[in-house]
Amino acid sequence: MLDSPKTFFKYRVIQMNPMKFFRVLLAGFLGCAIVAGAFVPSVQAQTDTPKPPINDPTLLPKAPVQAIKTLADVRACIDQGTSAFGVTMQTTNVRSAPSTDACRYGKLPKGTLVEITGYNAAKPVVKSEAATATGPTVGYVEDIQPLFVRSCAACHNAAAKIMGLQTTLFTTLMAGGQNGPVVVPGDPDASKLWQMISTNKMPATGPLPAAEQEIVRKWIAEGAAERRTAKPAASQNGAWLTIANAKLTAVNDACAKRPAGAQTLVSGDLIAPLSCGAPPSAVDLKKAAATAKPASDSSPATTPSNAAAGSTPPKAAAPATVRGAGAGQTGIQAAAFGLPDPAESDPYLSPQGFCIERRLPDNTRGITAMAFTPDGRLFLALDADLAHDIDPLIMNDAFHPSRSVAVYDYVNDMTPVEIMQESSRITGLDYQNGALYLSRAGEVGYIPDGGAYEPLAGGFAVASQLYHANDGIVIANGWVYVSAGGIRDGYVDGPIVGVGEAGAQDIVSGGNPFAARIVRAPLDALLSQRSIGTFSTAGRGVRNPYGITADPSGRIWFTDNGATNVPDAISAGDEVNLLDPATIGGDEGSTAYYGFPLALNGEAPDWYAKPVAALVNSAAPTGITWAYDTIFYGEYGRNPGLYRLGKAGDGSVINERIMMAWPVLALATAPDGALWVGMGDGGLYRMTPGCK
């Protein structure tokens, strides 16, 4: 922390063309020579005085790059007349004045490089001011909203609002749901919100850690304030940094108009200083961003879970080469659209760049999987309503016989005909060689055309209440691939520490060799032997790989629905991944290892299979398919909707939300190339490019 009460500003350096600079320098030098003429003979001044150097501007020395770590370093850098550079450690607001109450221009995502051109030093703490501060110490904006966005947004966001409740904004949370208010300020025991959280009934994705539950209880007990009481000492104690040339992400409550004389400021507590004089190299920035720590001593008041990660485990032995395929091998050529980041104000079911038409408008049964036949028939896996009148007894029981499979002639828009009833939960469908293949709770089976369902392999792990039930299935080049989920839900179970790669895999799979993996079996062997023993590991290190598909070249793509309730500083393993079958071979230990569960230990090993798209925690990706020369996938957690991968100008692959929707569960590509979207509320949509 800076300890001077003075406000500092950048000393501006006059920018001047180098040739003009030296002409001015020459004039000053000659002026001195004239004055000195009274003492030195003029002839000597003309013959002995060296000419000023005239250098090519490209040969002028560049500003040195100096590593810095503290706010004192930032001050020293700016005081010498140059800029400092740092990286944002979390999503950071950009404000018009040095106060958290000042209006926002926008925000900077975590990991953004910023140029720091000035600073406002901290004022000393005045104990009498601190002593007079009263009121709530826990606020919705500062403390509750981040928890609920991370852990409750899957069911209670702007798009979902199960039971009419949205928890991601203060006003909507306090308004309550269909059955009235859920928060009684000052009385946790009378608050439905606290009743559900304290008994671990909510969030549905897994209970909050005990320390975070206490934050919610304390917030309600203190009166459920929108913001903490501003303590004079605290508000004066933080350093604010002036930034320049920053590309901001929009925010919903941005300043309507830039105030006169407003500054462009960020909190020094949220910036990790990196360099002085020039930006760090791309390599240095990447390394620094991964390990960035605050420059000041202050830290968020209510992030106890951040300290609960446990000790750093022993490092696993690194293989000689990186296993699996990363973003550089995607082969995606479809250009990115350049869309803004998702926002809750985005229009619902209004795709960017695509036309959308609804089919089966009267369907209210959730669609959990889809598959097309070459002749255009569409098979639908139907579940209970997963968005409106939810029956928790069905949702939390993967073996409840309430599911079915129906075939739909979409060309003639005929009423779907059920060909299988009273099934357990169905999470994957694929059609091959005259038969429909199913992945459902605990087993894989198939339905030959005109026949009845026949099981092919049982014994897969099922974590019923966690919605892991085999997950997806795809058949490619004579192999059956299953994205088999594990049994461990995530951070609420405690971080995985003190074990190696194999030990962590065993914990997540519960000892089942066909869980927390991508597994595959030769199709002919599976049909003849009808045994789970025909399956072997194709990839490891996944939690709940919901969707799986193959691209035209036969490579396997899958989504991994990562751990729940994981602090943002630790990767939860929400990813879009690529598995090249050509890299599969040898024993299990040589197969690709993805970002879960070792990611929970802290920084992932440098040898693990890098995701094509690393998603924000609790993104909860679901269905996936290849259409229109790229990958489309769904998310039902944070920022729910339909996403598309696209190639950016620098050659990287980025993900963009092209439609806000909830909950997107199933995706499939029709024989004519159209993209189909199935949702948990029964919505079925056909999407084609062309509309704006």
N, C-alpha and C positions, 0 to 999 in steps of 0.2 A: 504494500500500500504506500502511496505517496503521503508525506507528512507535512507538506507546506500548505498554509491556507491560501496562498496566492494562486490566481488563475493564470495558466500559461497558454500561450498561443504560438503557433509556428512562426519562426523568423523567416520572412519571405526573401528569397534570393532573386535578384533581378536577372531575368532571362535575357541574354544578349547573344546575337550572332557572333561566333568566334572571331571573324575578321574585324567586325566593328569593335570588339573588345580589345584586340591588339592595337587598333588605330588609336583608341582612347588611351591605352597604355603608352603608346609611342608619344602621343601628344603630351602626356604628363611627364614623361621622361625628358623630352626636349625642353619642357618648361623649366624643369629643375636644372637642366644644363645652362639655360640662359641666366637663371639666377646665380648659378655658380660661376658665370663668366666674369663677375667682378673679381674673382679670386684665381680663376684658371684662364690661361691664354686661350683665345677663341680658336686658334689654329689647332691646338692640342685637342680641344673639345671635338673638332670636326674629324680629326684623323684617328684619335685613339678610342673614341666612344664606340662600343660594339652596336651593331644594328639589333633591334628587337627581333626575337625569333618569330617566324611566321610558319605555323604548323598547319598541316592538313587537319580539318576538324575531325576526321576519322581517327587521327592518331592521338587525340587528346585523351588523357587518362580517364577511365570510367570510375564511377563511384564504387568504392569497395563494398562487398557484401560481408556484413559482420553479423554473426549469430547473436541473438539477444534472448533473454528469458524472463525479465521482470519489467514491471511498469517503470521502475527507475531507469532501466535501459531504454525504454521507449522515450522517456523525458529527455535523457541525454542525447538520444539520436535526433529528436526534433529540435532540441536547443542548438545543435550544431548545423541546423539548416537543411536537413534532409528528411525524407519520409521513413517511417518504420512500417513493417509488414507483419501481419499476424493471421491466425486462422481461427474461425469461429468454432467453439467447442460444442455448441448446441444451436438450435434455431434461435436467432438473435434479433430482437426488435431494433429498428432504426428510428430514432425519435428526434423531435425538433428542439428539445431542451434537456438539460441534464437532470431528468426526473422521470421516474417510472409512470408518473401521471401525465407526462407530456404526450401530445398526439403522435401517432406513428405514421411514418411515410410508407413503411413496408417492413419486410424482414429478410434476413440472410439465412439460407440453409446451413446446417451444420457442415463444417469442412470447407467453408468459403474463404478464399484468400482476400484480405482487406488491406488497403493502403491507409495508414494512419498519419494524418497531417497535423494533428493538434491534440491537446488534452486539457481537461479540467481537473486539477489536482484535488485530492480529497481534503476535506476540512477536518480538523481534529475533533475527536469525540468530546462532547461536553456532558459530563456525567449527570448533571442536573436535568439536561434535556432528555437523556435516556430514561431517567427515573420517572419523568412525568408522562411518558408514553403509556397509554392505556388502550384497551380494546382488544379485538380478536387478533391472535397471533397466527391463525390459519385462515387463508382466504381461498375462495373457489378458484379464482384466476391463477394464483400463484401455486397452489398446492393440490386442489382437487381436480381441476380440469385436466392436467397432464395424466393423472391416474386413470380418469374415466375415458379419455381419448384413447389411451393405450389398451385398456382392459374391457371397456363397455361399448365401444363404438361399433363392434360387430353386430349388435342388436339394437342399439339406441342412438343412432346417428340421425342426421337430417333426412336421409333416405329411408331408413328402416323404421324407427319409432315403434318397436313392438310394444303392445299394450298402450300405444299413444304416448310413450315416454321417450324424450330425447335428453340424454345426459351430457352432451358435448357443449352445451351453452348454459350459462347461469340462469337466464330467464326461462328457458324451456324446462330445465330441471326443477326449478322452483314452482313452475306451473303444474307439474305433475303429469299423470297419465289418465287413462280411461276411468280409473277408480278414484281419482282425486289426487291431492298433494301426496308426495312421498317423503317430504322433509318437513318436520315440525321444528322450527328454529328453537334451540335451547333444550330440546328434549329428544335425545337419540332413541330412547326406548320406545317412544311413541311414533317414531319415524319409520315408515315402511322400508325406506332405503337402507337404514341401519339394520333393521331386522333381517333383511335378505343378505346383506354383506356379512354380518356377524355370525350367521348360521351357515355361511359358505354356500348358500343356495345361488348366490350371484357373486361375481359375473358367471355366466353360463360357460365361459371358456376356461374357468378355473378360479379358485378363491384368491383374493388378494393376500399377500403376505401379512403377517400379524402386525408389523410396524405400519404398513399402509392402512390397514383397517383402523388402527388407532388414530391415524391422521383424519380419517373420515368421521370417526366418533367425536374427536375433539372439535372438528369444524362445526358439526351440528350443535354440540354442547355450548360452543361459544356464540351461537346465534346464526350460524350459516351465512356469514358475511360474503359478499361478492369479492372483496379484497381485504387483505390484512390492513390493520391500522398502521399508517405511515409513522414510523418512529423518527423524530427529528434527527437523532444522531445517526441512524442508519441511512437516512436519505442524504445526509451530507457527507457520509463517509466513503461512498463509492466513487471511483475515478471514472470519468466519461471521456471517450476518445472520439475525436473528429475524424471521419473517414471521407475518402474521395473516390470518385470513379466507380462506385459500387452499383451493380445491377441488382435491383431489389425485386423480391417476390411480393406480389400484392397481398394485402390483408383486408379483411372485411370491414374493419373499423378504422380505415386510414383517414388521415386529415382530409377534410373536404377541400381545403385550400391551403397552400403553403404559407405559414405565417411570415410576416415581414421580419427580416433579420434572423430567420430561423437557422439553426445549425443542423448538421447531419451527424448525429451522435449515436454511439453504441456504448453499452456498459463495459467497462474494463474487466469486470468479473467474468465476462463471457468470451474474452479474446485471449488466446495464447500467443504472446509475441514470438516471432521467428527470426526476423532479420532486420538490419538497418542498412540503408543506402540503396538497396535494390531488392526486388522480389527473390525469394528462394527458388532454386531450381525445382522442376516438376518432381524429381526424385526426392529431394529434401522435403518438399511440401507434403508428399504422400506419407513419408516416414513420420514427419512431425504431426500431421493430422491424426495419425493412428495412436499417438502417445501424448497428445497435447494435454497440458494441465493448466489450471488457472494461474495467472501471474500474481494475484493477490491472495491474502489469507482467507478471504471470505468464501463461503460456499452456501448452496441452497439450504434453507433451514429445515426442509422436510423431505429429504431424500435418503432415509435410513437404509433403504434397500440397496443403494449404491455401494454401501460398505459391506454388504452381505455376500459378496461373491466368493469369499473363502480364500484360502491360500493358493498361490500359484502352483500348479501341478508340475511334476517333472516333465521335461520336454521329451516328446517321442522322438525316436530316431528318424531322421529325415531320409526318405528314399532318394535314390540317385536322380530321379527325374520326377517332374510333376505328373500326377496320374489324373486321367480324365481330361475332358475338353473344357477350355475356358472361353471367354468372350471373343478372343482373337480367332477362334475356329468356327464361328457361327455360320459364316457364309451368307448372312442376311444382307441383301442389297436394297431392300425396300427403304426408301428415304423416310426419315422421321418427319412428322408434320410441324414440329416446332410449337407445340401446344403449351400453354401455361401450366403450372402446377395445379393439382386438384384443389378445389375449394368447395365448402359446403353450400355455397351460393350457386354452384353450377346447375344448369337445368337438368331435370330428371328425364331419363329415357330420350335424350336428344343427342344422337351420335354426331361426332365431328367427322366430316368427310364420307359418311355412309348414309344410305337410305335404309329405313327400318319399316317393316310391316309385321303386324301381329297375327299369329295364327292361334286357333283354339281359344278364343277370348273368354269362353265360359269355363275353362279349366281352372280348378282351384287346388289341384294336387301338385305338390312340389316335384320338380323334374331334377333328378339327381345324376342322370347319365343319359347319353344319346349315342346312336350309331346308325349310319346309313348303309343300305345295300346298293350295289351298282345300278340296279334298276330304279332307284329313287325312293324306296320305302324307308321310313324313319322309325326306328325303335326308340321308345321312351321308357325310362325307369321312373315309375311314379311312386311318390311317397305321400305322407300326410302333408297338410298345409304347414310349411315351415316359416311362415312370415306373419300370419294373422292370428287365427285361433289355434295356437300351438298347444298340442297335448304333450306335456312333459313326459308322461309315461311311455309314449311312443317315441318321442325324440331321443330319450336317454336309453332306449332299449333297442340295440341293433338287431335283436332276434324277434322283435314283435312282428307277427305275421300280417302286417297291414300294407305291405308293398306289392307292387305288381309290375308287369312288363306289358306294354301295349305297342301295336304297330299302327302307324299313321300314314295313309296315302295323302301326302301333302299336295301332290299335283292336282288331284281332284277334291282336295280338302274334305276327305271323308272322316266320319267320326272314328276315333281310334278304337281298335279292337284289342281287348286284353287276351294275351296268349299264355300268361302265367299269373296266377293269383296266390295270395297268402304266402308271400316271400318274406324273408328277412331283408335287412337294408341292402340295397343294390347301389354300388358306388362306381361301377365301371361296366361299359358295354363296348363290344367290337364285333364286327361281322366279317367272316372269312369263309370262303369255299362252301357256301350254302348253309352256314350255321351261325347262330348268334351266341357269342361267348360272354359270360357274366362273371364279374367279381363281386361277391356279396359276402355277408358276415361269415368269416371263417373258412370260406371255400371258393373254388373256381369251378364253374360248370358251363354247360352249353345247351342250346335248344336247336336241334336240326330243323330245317324248314319242314313244316307240316308235322313235327314231332313234339314231344314233351321234354321238359327240363331233365337233364342228367348230370349228376355231380361228377367232377373229374379229379379234384384234389381237395382235401380238407386238412385242417390243422394250422391255418394261418392265425396269427395273434389277433384278438379283438379286444379293444378297449372301448366298451360299449358307450359309456357316458362321455367319453372323449371324442366320440364320432369316428374312431378309427376302425374301419371294418374292411380290410384288404385294400380299399381304395381302387385306383384305376387299373385298366387292362388294355393292352394293345398288342396286335400281332403284326410282326414285320419280318420278312425274309425267312419264314419258316420257324420263327421263335415266338413264344408267348411271353410277354413281359408283364409283370404285376408290380405296381408301386405299393409295397406292403408297409403299412404303418406300424409304429411301435406302441409302447404302453406308457411311456413317461410323458407327462404333460408339460413340464418345464420348470420354471424358476421357483414356483411354490413348493416343489419337491426338494428344493435345495440344489445348489450348483454341483456339477459333477467335477470333483477335484481328486487329486492324488492317485489317479489311475492312468494307464496308457490308452492307446487307441482301441485295442481289443477289449479292454475292461469297460471303457465308456460305451462301446457298441453293445456289449452284453447287458449293461444296465438298462439302456434304452429299449432293447428288444425283449427284456425280461427273460433272457436265455433262449428265446425262440430263434432258431437259425433262419427262419423265414419271415422275420419282422424287422422293422426299421432298416429296410434295404430295398433296393430294386432287385427283384429276382426274375429269372427267366428259365424256360424249359423248351426243348424242341417240341414243336406241335405234334409231330407224329408219335413221339415217345409218350407225351401226355395222353393222347387219345388211345394208345394201345395199353399202356401200363396203368393209367388212371391213379397216379400216386403223386403225393407232394414231393416224394423223393426224386422226381425228374427235374425239380427246380434247383437252381444253384444261384449263388450271389453274382450279380452284375455290377452293383454299386452299393456303398454303405454310407453311413453318416447322415441319415435323414430321420425326420420325426414322423410326419404324417404327409407323405407325398400323394396328395389327393389326385391330381390329374396327370395323365401320361399320354403321349402321342408320338407318332413317327412323321418325319418330314419326307419329301420325295426321294431323298437319297438314302433313306433307311435309318438315319440317326434318331436317337430317342431323346425326347424332351419331356421334362416333368416339372411340376410345381411342388414345393415343399412348404407345408403349412407349419411354420416354426413354433417354438415354445411360447407359451402365454405368460403374461405378467412378468416380463423380463425388463429390467431397467434399460433405457435407451442407450446407455453407455456400453452395453454388452449386446452383441449380435444374438438374436433369437433364432436365426437360421431360416427366416422367411426368404425364399429364393425361387428363381426360375433357373433350371439347370439343364445341361446338355450332356448326354452320354453317347459316346461314339462306340458302337459295337465292335469296331476294329481294335479297340484298346482292351477289350475283355479277354482274359485268358490267364492261365496259371491258377494258383491257389487263391483263396479268398483274400489273403493279405496283400495281394497285388492289385486288387480292384480299386476303382476310384473311390475316394472318401470325401464326402461333401461337408457342408458347414455346420452340421449338428451331429453329436452333442458337444464336440470339443470346443465349439465356439463359446460355450457357456463358461469355459475356463478363463476367458479373456481374449487376447488376440489369437486368431486362428493360426495354425502352423502354415509356413510358407509353401508347404507341399500339397495342401489339400486342394481338391478340384474347385477352382474358382467358379462362382455362379455367373451365368450370363447376365442376370439382373439380381442384384442384392436389394431386397425390399426392406422397408421400414418395419420395425417390430410390430407384430399383431396385424400385418397386412392381410394375412390369412388367404393366400392364393388358392384357387380351386381348379376348375376345369381349364383345359388347354387344347389348342388345335393349331394346325398349320393351314393357313388360308391366305390367298392373295400375296403369295411369295414371302410370307413372314409368319411370326408366331403371335397368336392372340391368347389371352388368358384372363381369368376373372379373379377378383378379390372381393371378399365379403367383410373384411375387418376395417382397418383404417382406410379412409378414402375409397369406399367400395365402388365397384363398377367393372367395366370392360376395358382391358388394356391391350396395347399393341406395341411390339418391338419395332424400332426403326433405326436406320443407320444415320448417325449425326455427321456433320461436316468434317469432324476430325477423325472419322473412321470408326468411332466407338459406337456401341449399340446401347440405345436408351429405351426406357419404357415410358409410354404416355397413356394417360387415361383418355379414351375416346368417347366414353359414355358413362355418366353416373347412373348406377342401377344397383338394386339390392334385393335378394342375394343371388348373384350370378354363381351357379353351381356347375352347369354342364355346357360344353361347347362341342360343336361338330361341324365338319365341312361336307357339304352336299356334293353329289357327282357333278353338278354344274358349277362348282366352285364357290357357291354362296356360303356365307358364315351363318350358322344357327346358334341361338343363345337360349338356354333353358334356365329358368329361375325357380327359387324355392317357393315363390308365391303362385306358381302355376303358369307364369308368363312364358310364352314361346315366340321367338322373334326370328325373322329372316332378314339378314343384312347384306346389302350389296353396295359397292362404291358409287359415288357420284353426287350425292346430295350434300348441301352445305347447311 
